[in-house]
Amino acid sequence: MTSPADLSRPSLTRTVVKSPLGPLGLVARGELLAAIFLKVDPTWFPFQVERTYGSVGREAVAPFAEVKRQLEEYFAGHRLVFKLPLDLDQGTPFQRRVWTALLDIPYGQTVTYKEIAQTIGQPSALRAVGGAAGANPVPVVVPCHRVVGSGGRLGGYAYGLEVKTRLLEHETRTRMRAASLGMFGEEGPEARYRFR
């Protein structure tokens, strides 16, 4: 029997798609992209979803068609701006402030944990910013890979420094190629990810 609480909870769907980083596990709550798991094992992915969300959800490909298309375009170097509805309400208020600040990091550029801490008005919260970036449920789309340590050190990354390096190098190559063709200004909406 369905309880009233179940009726108010958005439906959970999941799928696995291919990428240059390996299989990506996608999760949606209702119409919102809730998570991207990098380098997933498709066999174990339903259990990862259950561990995170309390339910394995329903396997479905159709709800992720637009997410898949935009990720493919990003990895092909043809998409600089994601336009996807995101479920970022799953974090704490502090995490959500950090994730929102991450969305404003220009494509192909990096900022430091300190700069993010200053942006959200908590300049001494460097470690907490790192923790929030590490808890980002939608990596790649919410570009936590663009946050580095002081002096340009890579810092950490939930999916390993090899993946972080690959994402940063991909964006640098794409940005340089677009700039050489006169298609990428230093500033402007085309140089930033915008989701709001």
C-alpha positions in Angstrom: 0.0 0.0 0.0 1.3 3.5 -0.9 1.7 5.8 2.1 1.0 9.6 1.9 4.7 10.2 2.3 5.4 8.1 -0.8 2.9 10.2 -2.8 4.7 13.4 -2.0 8.2 12.0 -2.9 9.2 12.5 -6.5 9.8 9.3 -8.5 13.4 8.1 -8.6 14.7 6.9 -12.0 18.2 5.8 -13.0 20.2 4.8 -16.0 23.9 4.2 -17.1 25.4 6.0 -20.1 28.8 5.7 -21.8 31.4 8.5 -21.6 35.1 9.0 -22.2 35.5 8.7 -18.4 33.8 5.3 -18.3 30.2 4.5 -17.5 28.2 7.3 -15.8 25.3 6.5 -13.5 22.5 9.1 -13.8 19.8 9.6 -11.2 16.7 11.8 -11.4 14.1 12.7 -8.8 11.0 13.6 -10.7 12.1 15.9 -13.6 15.4 17.0 -11.8 18.8 15.5 -12.3 19.8 14.5 -8.8 23.1 12.7 -9.3 25.9 11.7 -11.7 28.1 8.8 -10.5 31.4 8.6 -12.4 33.0 5.3 -13.4 30.1 3.1 -12.2 29.9 -0.6 -12.5 26.5 -1.0 -14.2 25.8 -4.2 -12.3 26.2 -2.5 -8.9 24.7 0.8 -9.8 21.2 0.1 -8.5 22.8 -0.7 -5.1 24.7 2.5 -5.1 21.4 4.3 -5.8 19.7 2.5 -3.0 22.5 3.2 -0.6 22.3 6.9 -1.4 18.6 7.4 -1.9 17.0 4.6 0.1 15.5 3.0 -3.1 16.9 1.5 -6.2 14.5 3.6 -8.3 13.3 2.5 -11.7 15.6 1.9 -14.6 14.5 4.2 -17.4 16.4 5.6 -20.4 13.9 8.1 -21.8 13.9 10.6 -18.9 17.7 11.1 -19.4 17.7 11.7 -23.2 18.5 15.4 -22.8 21.1 14.8 -20.0 22.8 12.2 -22.2 22.7 14.6 -25.3 24.3 17.5 -23.3 26.9 15.3 -21.7 27.9 13.8 -25.2 28.1 17.4 -26.5 30.3 18.5 -23.6 32.7 15.5 -24.0 32.8 16.2 -27.8 33.9 19.8 -27.1 30.6 21.2 -28.5 28.9 22.3 -25.3 30.2 25.0 -22.9 26.9 25.6 -21.1 24.7 22.9 -19.5 21.0 23.7 -19.4 19.5 21.1 -17.1 17.1 21.2 -14.2 19.1 20.2 -11.1 18.0 18.8 -7.7 20.5 20.5 -5.4 18.1 20.6 -2.5 19.6 17.3 -1.2 22.5 19.1 0.5 22.8 21.2 3.6 22.3 25.0 3.3 26.1 25.4 3.4 26.7 22.7 0.6 24.0 24.3 -1.5 25.8 27.7 -1.2 29.0 26.1 -2.3 27.4 24.2 -5.2 25.7 27.4 -6.4 29.1 29.2 -6.3 30.6 26.4 -8.3 28.1 27.0 -11.1 29.7 30.5 -11.6 33.2 29.2 -12.3 34.0 30.1 -16.0 34.4 27.2 -18.3 38.0 26.1 -18.7 39.2 28.1 -15.7 39.9 27.3 -12.1 39.4 29.0 -8.8 40.8 28.2 -5.4 38.9 26.8 -2.4 39.8 30.1 -0.7 38.1 32.1 -3.5 34.9 29.9 -3.1 35.0 30.4 0.6 35.3 34.2 0.1 32.5 34.1 -2.5 30.0 32.5 -0.1 31.0 35.0 2.7 32.9 32.5 4.9 36.6 33.2 4.1 37.9 30.8 6.8 35.9 27.8 5.7 38.4 26.4 3.2 38.2 22.8 4.5 34.4 22.9 4.6 34.3 24.2 1.0 36.5 21.2 0.0 34.1 18.9 1.8 31.1 20.4 0.1 32.7 20.2 -3.3 33.5 16.6 -2.6 29.9 15.9 -1.7 28.7 17.5 -5.0 26.1 15.1 -6.3 26.3 16.3 -9.9 30.0 16.3 -10.9 30.9 17.6 -14.4 27.6 19.5 -14.6 28.3 21.3 -11.3 32.0 21.8 -12.0 33.7 21.0 -8.7 36.7 19.8 -10.8 37.5 23.5 -11.5 38.4 24.1 -7.8 42.0 23.8 -7.0 44.3 24.4 -4.0 46.4 27.5 -3.4 49.2 27.9 -5.9 47.3 25.9 -8.5 47.7 22.6 -6.7 45.0 20.2 -7.9 43.8 19.5 -4.4 41.4 16.6 -4.1 38.6 15.1 -6.2 36.0 12.6 -5.2 36.7 10.5 -8.3 40.5 10.8 -8.2 43.0 13.3 -9.6 43.3 11.5 -12.9 39.6 12.2 -13.6 40.0 15.8 -12.4 43.0 16.3 -14.6 41.3 14.8 -17.7 38.3 17.2 -17.2 40.5 20.2 -16.8 42.6 19.3 -19.8 39.5 18.7 -21.9 38.1 22.1 -21.1 41.5 23.8 -21.7 41.8 22.2 -25.1 38.1 23.1 -26.0 38.6 26.7 -24.8 41.8 27.1 -26.8 40.3 25.6 -29.9 37.2 27.8 -29.7 39.4 30.9 -28.9 41.6 30.2 -32.0 38.4 30.2 -34.1 37.2 33.5 -32.5 34.3 31.7 -31.0 35.1 32.1 -27.3 35.3 35.5 -25.6 37.1 35.9 -22.3 33.9 36.9 -20.6 30.2 36.7 -21.3 27.5 34.1 -21.0 29.1 31.7 -23.5 32.1 31.4 -21.2 30.1 30.3 -18.1 27.8 27.5 -17.1 24.4 28.9 -16.2 21.7 26.8 -14.7 19.4 29.2 -12.9 
